[in-house]
């Protein structure tokens, strides 16, 4: 059981611009939730808990000068678009303690026990969203003297890359290091504003609904099912064996399938295909059940010219594989389901 002992509002240590920050179309479609992270530190007698709290507060107030939108609040235009109001309302930092030692949390994964170490955000209404800080931090002292820093960052403010950029820059100041130019965020999201949007020139399957379960007319039943989270370890040797096996299959089948030499599969392709097949087997769905894999990728480097690497916002887009059939996924080999090979066999 974790007990919250104190709550602080941390604002930028210097005056920052007051303005509405335009948000791109990508910002409009991301989930309006907070991404979570937990940082765990073993006991260190050199640093006492009150000192740690003060150090985190001081460094957080300084980094918010550069990342000042994080200290703002979400707002909605009359048309319903999301914007960021930069108003220095600040972020929330909570002090907490737990009677458990760090080792009692076992393997660190997204389980119910670990959820106690991250701040709770109320999403029950639009008003709740507008009042909620974009960032909340919970610093929990364990009974062994170890420290857990749980962080919740609004997806409206940043994607995973932007979240990591903020954490790394904040960590520098917390260590009393100086910031480099690369640590300073690029905040102008109008770089993603297209004055004359062109109509789509091809079918965007990534924007379409995912396949329904056979016999269902909506997603309601599936959404109401209880879910659990598990972390599955795959070793480097296992990945290498899968990759070698898949690429050997290319050599074996190139004459009959494609009549040309195929490029080798990457480890990412092989692992994604392996997970797809394993999930298809585990679900025990109808062999005729349509199935796809949808992923989200960082597109900062894909634009021409590329977005700045320190761009703070959302620069992620969805991609989806061609629709396959569970029976084929389970019975065939990995190389048949590379998207560029669809229809070749």
C-alpha positions as CSV (number, residue, x, y, z in Angstrom):
1,X,0.0,0.0,0.0
2,X,1.4,3.4,-1.0
3,X,0.5,6.5,1.0
4,X,0.7,10.0,-0.5
5,X,2.2,12.3,2.2
6,X,2.5,15.7,0.4
7,X,1.6,17.3,-2.9
8,X,3.5,20.2,-4.6
9,X,2.8,22.3,-7.6
10,X,6.0,23.0,-9.5
11,X,6.0,25.9,-11.9
12,X,8.8,27.3,-14.2
13,X,11.6,29.0,-12.3
14,X,11.4,31.9,-14.8
15,X,8.7,33.7,-16.7
16,X,7.7,31.8,-19.9
17,X,5.6,32.8,-23.0
18,X,1.8,32.9,-22.4
19,X,0.0,31.7,-25.6
20,X,-2.1,29.0,-27.1
21,X,0.0,26.4,-28.8
22,X,-1.5,25.1,-32.1
23,X,-1.6,21.3,-32.3
24,X,-1.2,19.3,-35.4
25,X,-3.6,16.7,-36.9
26,X,-1.5,14.0,-35.4
27,X,-1.9,15.5,-32.0
28,X,-5.7,15.4,-32.5
29,X,-5.9,11.7,-33.0
30,X,-3.5,10.4,-30.3
31,X,-5.2,9.0,-27.2
32,X,-5.9,11.7,-24.6
33,X,-4.2,9.8,-21.8
34,X,-0.9,10.0,-19.9
35,X,2.0,7.8,-20.8
36,X,3.6,6.2,-17.7
37,X,7.2,5.5,-16.7
38,X,8.7,4.2,-13.5
39,X,12.4,4.9,-12.6
40,X,13.8,2.8,-9.8
41,X,16.8,3.7,-7.6
42,X,18.6,1.5,-5.0
43,X,19.2,2.9,-1.5
44,X,22.0,5.4,-1.3
45,X,22.8,6.7,2.2
46,X,24.5,9.8,0.7
47,X,21.1,11.2,-0.4
48,X,18.3,11.5,2.1
49,X,14.6,11.7,1.0
50,X,14.0,15.4,1.8
51,X,17.1,16.3,-0.2
52,X,16.0,14.2,-3.1
53,X,12.6,15.9,-3.2
54,X,14.1,19.3,-3.1
55,X,16.6,18.5,-5.8
56,X,13.9,17.1,-8.1
57,X,11.7,20.1,-7.5
58,X,14.5,22.6,-8.2
59,X,15.6,20.8,-11.4
60,X,12.0,20.3,-12.5
61,X,11.2,24.0,-12.2
62,X,14.3,24.8,-14.3
63,X,13.6,22.4,-17.1
64,X,10.1,23.7,-17.3
65,X,11.5,27.0,-18.5
66,X,12.6,25.3,-21.7
67,X,9.7,22.8,-21.9
68,X,7.1,25.4,-20.8
69,X,4.1,23.8,-22.6
70,X,4.4,20.9,-20.1
71,X,3.4,23.4,-17.4
72,X,0.2,24.3,-19.3
73,X,-3.2,22.8,-19.7
74,X,-5.3,21.2,-22.5
75,X,-7.9,23.4,-24.1
76,X,-10.5,22.8,-26.8
77,X,-11.5,25.2,-29.6
78,X,-15.1,25.8,-30.6
79,X,-14.6,23.2,-33.4
80,X,-13.4,20.6,-30.9
81,X,-9.7,20.7,-31.8
82,X,-7.1,20.3,-29.1
83,X,-4.7,23.1,-28.2
84,X,-2.1,23.6,-25.4
85,X,-2.6,26.7,-23.3
86,X,0.8,27.8,-22.0
87,X,-0.2,29.4,-18.7
88,X,2.5,28.3,-16.1
89,X,-0.1,26.4,-14.0
90,X,2.6,23.9,-13.4
91,X,3.0,20.2,-12.9
92,X,2.2,18.1,-9.8
93,X,4.9,16.4,-7.7
94,X,3.7,14.0,-5.1
95,X,5.7,12.6,-2.1
96,X,4.7,9.1,-1.1
97,X,5.9,6.1,0.9
98,X,5.4,2.4,0.9
99,X,5.9,-0.3,3.6
100,X,7.3,-2.5,0.8
101,X,11.0,-2.9,-0.1
102,X,12.0,-2.6,-3.7
103,X,12.6,-6.4,-4.0
104,X,9.0,-7.1,-2.9
105,X,7.8,-5.7,-6.2
106,X,9.4,-8.6,-8.0
107,X,9.9,-8.4,-11.7
108,X,9.2,-4.8,-12.8
109,X,6.4,-5.0,-15.3
110,X,3.0,-3.3,-15.7
111,X,1.2,-5.1,-12.9
112,X,-1.2,-3.9,-10.2
113,X,1.5,-3.4,-7.6
114,X,3.6,-1.2,-9.9
115,X,0.6,0.9,-10.7
116,X,0.6,2.2,-7.1
117,X,3.9,3.9,-7.9
118,X,2.6,6.2,-10.7
119,X,0.2,9.1,-10.4
120,X,-3.5,8.6,-11.0
121,X,-5.2,10.9,-13.5
122,X,-8.9,11.5,-13.7
123,X,-10.3,11.2,-17.3
124,X,-14.0,11.0,-16.3
125,X,-15.0,14.3,-18.1
126,X,-13.8,17.0,-20.4
127,X,-13.5,19.3,-17.4
128,X,-11.2,16.7,-15.7
129,X,-9.0,16.7,-18.8
130,X,-8.8,20.5,-18.8
131,X,-7.9,20.7,-15.1
132,X,-5.4,17.8,-15.1
133,X,-1.7,18.7,-15.3
134,X,0.1,17.6,-18.4
135,X,2.7,16.0,-16.1
136,X,2.5,14.4,-12.7
137,X,5.4,12.9,-10.7
138,X,5.2,10.6,-7.8
139,X,8.3,10.1,-5.7
140,X,7.9,7.1,-3.5
141,X,10.2,6.1,-0.7
142,X,10.4,2.3,-0.1
143,X,11.0,0.7,3.3
144,X,14.5,-0.3,2.2
145,X,15.4,3.3,1.5
146,X,15.1,2.9,-2.3
147,X,13.3,5.5,-4.4
148,X,10.7,5.1,-7.2
149,X,10.0,8.0,-9.5
150,X,6.7,7.4,-11.3
151,X,5.9,9.8,-14.1
152,X,2.7,10.4,-16.1
153,X,3.1,12.6,-19.2
154,X,0.1,13.6,-21.4
155,X,0.2,12.2,-24.9
156,X,-1.0,15.6,-26.1
157,X,2.3,17.1,-25.1
158,X,4.7,14.4,-26.4
159,X,5.0,11.0,-28.0
160,X,7.5,8.5,-26.7
161,X,10.5,10.1,-28.3
162,X,9.5,13.5,-26.8
163,X,8.8,12.0,-23.4
164,X,12.3,10.4,-23.4
165,X,13.8,13.7,-24.5
166,X,12.2,15.6,-21.6
167,X,13.3,12.9,-19.0
168,X,16.9,13.0,-20.3
169,X,17.0,16.8,-20.2
170,X,15.5,16.9,-16.7
171,X,17.9,14.2,-15.5
172,X,20.8,16.4,-16.7
173,X,19.7,19.3,-14.5
174,X,19.0,16.9,-11.6
175,X,22.6,15.7,-11.8
176,X,23.7,19.4,-11.9
177,X,25.0,19.1,-15.4
178,X,24.7,21.8,-18.1
179,X,22.2,21.5,-20.9
180,X,23.5,21.3,-24.5
181,X,21.6,22.8,-27.5
182,X,20.3,19.3,-28.3
183,X,18.6,19.2,-24.9
184,X,16.4,22.2,-25.7
185,X,13.1,21.2,-27.3
186,X,11.8,22.5,-30.7
187,X,8.3,23.7,-29.8
188,X,6.8,25.1,-33.0
189,X,4.2,22.5,-34.1
190,X,3.1,24.6,-37.1
191,X,6.0,22.9,-38.9
192,X,3.3,20.1,-39.4
193,X,0.6,22.5,-40.7
194,X,-0.2,22.0,-44.4
195,X,-1.8,25.1,-45.9
196,X,-3.3,23.3,-48.9
197,X,-3.9,19.7,-47.9
198,X,-3.9,17.4,-50.9
199,X,-6.6,14.7,-51.2
200,X,-5.4,11.1,-50.6
201,X,-3.8,9.6,-53.7
202,X,-4.1,6.0,-52.4
203,X,-6.1,3.8,-50.0
204,X,-5.1,4.5,-46.4
205,X,-5.8,1.1,-44.8
206,X,-4.1,2.2,-41.6
207,X,-7.0,4.6,-41.0
208,X,-9.7,2.0,-41.4
209,X,-11.2,0.0,-38.5
210,X,-9.5,-3.3,-37.5
211,X,-11.1,-6.5,-38.6
212,X,-14.1,-7.6,-36.5
213,X,-14.2,-11.0,-34.8
214,X,-16.2,-13.3,-37.0
215,X,-19.8,-13.3,-35.8
216,X,-19.6,-9.9,-34.2
217,X,-21.1,-6.6,-35.5
218,X,-19.0,-4.3,-33.2
219,X,-16.0,-4.3,-30.8
220,X,-18.1,-4.0,-27.6
221,X,-17.8,-7.6,-26.4
222,X,-14.0,-7.7,-27.0
223,X,-13.4,-4.4,-25.2
224,X,-15.3,-5.5,-22.1
225,X,-13.1,-8.6,-21.7
226,X,-10.7,-8.6,-18.8
227,X,-7.1,-8.2,-19.8
228,X,-3.7,-8.9,-18.2
229,X,-0.2,-7.9,-19.0
230,X,2.8,-10.2,-19.2
231,X,6.4,-9.6,-20.2
232,X,7.9,-12.3,-22.3
233,X,11.6,-12.6,-22.6
234,X,13.2,-13.4,-25.9
235,X,16.9,-13.9,-25.9
236,X,19.4,-12.7,-28.5
237,X,20.1,-16.3,-29.4
238,X,16.4,-17.1,-30.0
239,X,16.1,-14.0,-32.2
240,X,19.1,-15.0,-34.2
241,X,17.9,-18.6,-34.7
242,X,14.5,-17.3,-35.9
243,X,16.1,-14.9,-38.3
244,X,18.4,-17.5,-39.7
245,X,15.5,-19.9,-40.1
246,X,13.4,-17.3,-41.9
247,X,16.2,-16.3,-44.2
248,X,17.1,-19.9,-45.0
249,X,13.4,-20.3,-46.1
250,X,13.9,-17.5,-48.6
251,X,16.7,-19.4,-50.3
252,X,14.7,-22.6,-50.2
253,X,11.5,-21.0,-51.7
254,X,12.8,-18.3,-54.0
255,X,12.6,-20.4,-57.1
256,X,9.0,-21.6,-56.6
257,X,7.6,-18.5,-55.0
258,X,9.2,-15.4,-56.5
259,X,11.8,-16.4,-59.2
260,X,14.2,-13.8,-57.8
261,X,16.4,-13.3,-54.8
262,X,14.6,-11.6,-51.9
263,X,16.4,-9.3,-49.5
264,X,17.1,-10.8,-46.0
265,X,14.5,-10.3,-43.3
266,X,15.5,-7.9,-40.5
267,X,15.3,-9.0,-36.9
268,X,12.3,-6.7,-36.5
269,X,10.4,-8.4,-39.3
270,X,11.1,-11.8,-38.0
271,X,10.2,-11.1,-34.4
272,X,7.0,-9.3,-35.4
273,X,6.0,-12.2,-37.7
274,X,6.8,-14.7,-34.9
275,X,4.6,-12.8,-32.4
276,X,1.8,-12.5,-35.0
277,X,1.8,-16.2,-35.5
278,X,2.1,-17.0,-31.8
279,X,-0.8,-14.7,-30.9
280,X,-2.9,-16.2,-33.7
281,X,-2.3,-19.7,-32.3
282,X,-2.9,-18.7,-28.7
283,X,-6.3,-17.0,-29.5
284,X,-7.6,-20.2,-31.1
285,X,-9.8,-18.2,-33.4
286,X,-11.7,-19.5,-36.4
287,X,-9.2,-20.3,-39.1
288,X,-11.1,-17.9,-41.4
289,X,-10.7,-15.0,-39.0
290,X,-9.1,-12.0,-40.7
291,X,-6.1,-10.6,-38.9
292,X,-3.6,-7.7,-39.2
293,X,-0.7,-6.2,-37.3
294,X,-0.8,-2.5,-36.6
295,X,2.2,-0.7,-35.5
296,X,3.1,2.9,-34.6
297,X,6.3,4.5,-35.9
298,X,8.3,7.7,-35.3
299,X,8.3,9.7,-38.5
300,X,10.6,12.5,-37.6
301,X,13.2,11.3,-40.0
302,X,10.7,10.5,-42.8
303,X,9.7,14.0,-43.7
304,X,11.5,16.0,-46.3
305,X,13.1,17.9,-44.8
306,X,13.2,15.8,-41.6
307,X,11.7,17.2,-38.4
308,X,14.2,18.3,-35.8
309,X,15.1,15.3,-33.6
310,X,14.2,17.5,-30.5
311,X,10.7,18.2,-31.8
312,X,8.3,18.2,-28.9
313,X,4.9,16.9,-29.9
314,X,3.5,13.9,-31.7
315,X,5.4,12.7,-34.8
316,X,4.1,9.1,-34.9
317,X,1.9,7.5,-37.5
318,X,0.2,4.1,-37.8
319,X,1.0,1.5,-40.3
320,X,-0.8,-1.8,-40.9
321,X,0.0,-5.0,-42.6
322,X,-2.2,-6.4,-45.4
323,X,-5.1,-8.4,-44.0
324,X,-4.3,-12.1,-43.6
325,X,-6.3,-15.2,-42.5
326,X,-5.5,-16.8,-39.2
327,X,-5.4,-20.3,-40.8
328,X,-2.8,-19.2,-43.3
329,X,-0.8,-17.3,-40.7
330,X,-0.6,-20.4,-38.5
331,X,0.1,-22.9,-41.2
332,X,2.5,-21.1,-43.5
333,X,6.1,-20.0,-43.0
334,X,7.1,-16.4,-42.0
335,X,8.3,-15.2,-45.4
336,X,4.9,-15.6,-47.0
337,X,3.6,-12.6,-44.9
338,X,6.0,-9.9,-45.7
339,X,3.8,-7.1,-47.1
340,X,5.7,-6.7,-50.4
341,X,5.1,-10.4,-51.1
342,X,1.4,-10.2,-50.7
343,X,-0.2,-11.9,-53.7
344,X,3.2,-13.2,-55.0
345,X,2.4,-16.8,-54.0
